[in-house]
């Protein structure tokens, strides 16, 4: 369960294509999740990987996801 303010919508129709029903769309504000704040980093570059995994996740030919408005901010 994400922290308060992170989950914006769960199992609602946000207008994306699909079969509908219970497994519709969900949206999250990852910037509101404290685990993504102030990640220690000292190298000149960084690699950020998003991984889709967890209980109940099916193979990727039956799942989909997207990232919108991604912003990375470097604090000196």
Long-range contacts (C-beta under 8 A, 24 or more apart in sequence): 2-28, 2-33, 3-32, 3-33, 3-34, 5-29, 5-32, 6-30, 6-32, 6-33, 18-64, 31-71, 38-75, 48-72
